[in-house]
Amino acid sequence: MKLMDKTAVVTGGASGFGAGIVTRFLAEGARVVIVDLNEAGANALIDSLGTDRVHFEYANLTDSGSVSETFAKLRSRWDSLDILVNNAGTTHLPMQMEDVTEEDFDKVFAVNAKSVFYTSKYGVPWMKKAGAGAIVNIASTAALSPRANLTWYNASKGWMVTATKSMAIELAPAGIRVNAICPVAGETPLLASFMGGDTPTVREKFIASIPLGRFSTPEDIAATALYLSSDDAAMITGVALEVDGGRCI
């Protein structure tokens, strides 16, 4: 088992890519904390997993006080934080960039960017004290090969890739590795929002842009997160790894 006795925090772990990551990490021996707004979804996932090595903590990841309180609880429960997966994310609906509301713009950057600032602010000192850690940020192919009409979402994921590289440089002396995963559109609750609707015709159009001919899955992203979080990737930091079926070629 690649993560035996490691403690991992997965934001947005109640569904989608996050749920896949939680499930795979548990299978590899980790203790996992789901940090999410979706208590019902998290508890349903926990019930289905049937293990006492997974735990839920509620947090509004766009609020400093909420994240600070959550990490204080975690530090009282666990001796270490070995892995932090910043998976929580959202999008605006596809539209011309000037038509996106300020409210939606602010929400996208609060969830996709500011949440990483907060989890880093309260999680990184814990890792520094241990002299080791792995951070995995779930970015997107949108950062590398953006689609039209998702401009502000694309920009938020570009921010995440740049933040990943800067964090990697700064935290390397502390023994902390930081990498990003850039998934292509995946089978998650956000898929319909990305596509502007979920119909066979729309799906066909999106899949046609992916050379391997399918969407990504939570299992695909979980396998990549496992690799980047494990000792197998001990010499890898500052990478934005495309998991995209060839979309960015």
Sequence and secondary structure as in RCSB ss.txt:
>XXXX:A:sequence
MKLMDKTAVVTGGASGFGAGIVTRFLAEGARVVIVDLNEAGANALIDSLGTDRVHFEYANLTDSGSVSETFAKLR
SRWDSLDILVNNAGTTHLPMQMEDVTEEDFDKVFAVNAKSVFYTSKYGVPWMKKAGAGAIVNIASTAALSPRANL
TWYNASKGWMVTATKSMAIELAPAGIRVNAICPVAGETPLLASFMGGDTPTVREKFIASIPLGRFSTPEDIAATA
LYLSSDDAAMITGVALEVDGGRCI
>XXXX:A:secstr
 TTTT EEEEETTTSHHHHHHHHHHHHTT EEEEEES HHHHHHHHHHHT TTEEEEE  TT HHHHHHHHHHHH
HH S   EEEE       S  GGGS HHHHHHHHIIIIIHHHHHHHHHHHHHHHHT EEEEEE  GGGTS  TT 
HHHHHHHHHHHHHHHHHHHHHGGGTEEEEEEEE SBSSTTHHHHHTS  HHHHHHHHTTSTTSS B HHHHHHHH
HHHHSGGGTT  S EEEESTTTT 
